Each structure stands twice: as C-alpha cells, then as structure tokens.
C-alpha cells in the first residue's frame, strides 16, 4: 500500500472515531409528574411506566424520567435522541383535534422557578390533524407555551386511542450558541408504527435559555381525558447523547497525521 493510501485510511478511521461519540443516557425510574393527584403510576422502571387516571377531572396528568447524570450541550451539532413506545392505551374519550398528549424535554432552571420545556404534542381521538411543537419558560410543562408551530396531518393509527401502539423518536440538536443563556435547537419528531415512519416533523426553536436538559416527560393536559381507569403506557424508553469533537480536535488530528506521514517517509 502506498503512503498516500495508508494516510487516507488512517485519516478516515481517525475522523470516524473522533468526530462522533455517542453515549447512552441513564434514566432514573419514571415517576409521577405534577401534583394534581389525577394519575397513578405503576410498573415504573428506567424504561417506562403505566399511567392510570384516577378520574378526578384535573387534567394535569403525566410522568417523567430524570437523567441520572447531567447532560450538557457544548458544541453545535451535539445531539440528544430519545426513543420510546406508547401502548396499552385504553381511552373512553373521542377528543378530536387538540394537543392533548405531549412528550418533551425539560431543562435546568436559569432563574428561580423558571425553566425551558420543549414540547412535541399530538392529537387525540377522531381528528388526525394536530401534531405540533412548542416551548415554554414558565416552569409548567402542562401549559401551552409559546411559538406553537402549525399543525400537521398524521395517520389515524398514530393517535393516542384504544388499540394503538405507536413508536416515537425525539431528536434535539444544538444549532447555535448565541450567548451564555441563549441557544437555538433543531427539534425533530418522528412518529411510526413498527419500522414504518409515518410522519417526521423538523422545527427550529430559538431563544432556549439553557444548554442542560435534565430529563424527559409525557403528559396529557385536558380534564376531558381524565376518565377513571383509562390508561396509557410508556415502554422501551432509551436515550443517547452524541457529542461532536471540540473545534480544535481536527487541527490536532491533522497535525498528528502529518507527523505520521513524515515518519512513514523516513522509514522508507
């Protein structure tokens, strides 16, 4: 093999090894989100849980899983991926188009009683035209938030209704660092059944105040859904964090490869 060919192989393998570093994120057990008392969480583990409505009509019902160790976005291109399945759905409600079921990512507080909550919401019931993304900064993931983007149509098999089992993937990627407490993200949501990705939505969200997500959540935000003994289950929950190298890493790699090339030539 020629020196140039050896260098090409070395460069390709080194870039592959150094440019992407994915690490699994460890969750604590899923637990009740909020204090409404409208839900009972059972079968909680690090991969999911079942929510059963108590029928008190409050409407603020959900679960969350906090990350076991801090996650911080450092460089543009850093990416958090969260996958899960929603199933065991028993629904007595035909709620129509409403952003009733919500999944998202919570962030560290920047100021007391304030944090960012990114939403990926889906419709519920007999109308299949309500999928949207939003974020809020008021420390309440149950509120609608701001920057709600236009709705999108999706297949009836993807609704949160009896008999459906739906697979979701949320991807949050750092797009820009505008200041110490000002970040832009690209937020991608994919909904599918099995290996069939029925719908993928990509949105740019600006002005997020934090670079440190603390966990994920799932919730419903309408009293109309809080029917005694109705249920839904989150399962197969898993996440990883992909970090891109520091900008100087490629310069260091280039220098190292140059030295390697010189050494090869001297040996010849």
C-alpha positions, 0 to 999 in steps of 0.5 A: 500500500502506498503512503498516500493510501495508508494516510487516507485510511488512517485519516478516515478511521481517525475522523470516524472515531473522533468526530462522533461519540455517542453515549447512552443516557441513564434514566432514573425510574419514571415517576409521577409528574405534577401534583394534581393527584389525577394519575397513578403510576405503576410498573415504573422502571428506567424504561417506562411506566403505566399511567392510570387516571384516577378520574378526578377531572384535573387534567394535569396528568403525566410522568417523567424520567430524570437523567441520572447524570447531567447532560450538557450541550457544548458544541453545535451539532451535539445531539440528544435522541430519545426513543420510546413506545406508547401502548396499552392505551385504553381511552373512553374519550373521542377528543378530536383535534387538540394537543392533548398528549405531549412528550418533551424535554425539560431543562435546568432552571436559569432563574428561580422557578423558571425553566425551558420545556420543549414540547412535541404534542399530538392529537387525540381521538377522531381528528388526525390533524394536530401534531405540533411543537412548542416551548415554554419558560414558565416552569409548567410543562402542562401549559401551552407555551409559546411559538406553537408551530402549525399543525400537521396531518398524521395517520389515524393509527398514530393517535393516542386511542384504544388499540394503538401502539405507536413508536416515537423518536425525539431528536434535539440538536444544538444549532447555535450558541448565541450567548451564555443563556441563549441557544437555538435547537433543531427539534425533530419528531418522528412518529411510526408504527413498527419500522414504518415512519409515518410522519417526521416533523423538523422545527427550529426553536430559538431563544432556549435559555439553557444548554442542560436538559435534565430529563424527559416527560409525557403528559396529557393536559385536558380534564376531558381525558381524565376518565377513571381507569383509562390508561396509557403506557410508556415502554422501551424508553432509551436515550443517547447523547452524541457529542461532536469533537471540540473545534480544535480536535481536527487541527490536532488530528491533522497535525498528528497525521502529518507527523505520521506521514513524515515518519512513514517517509523516513522509514522508507 
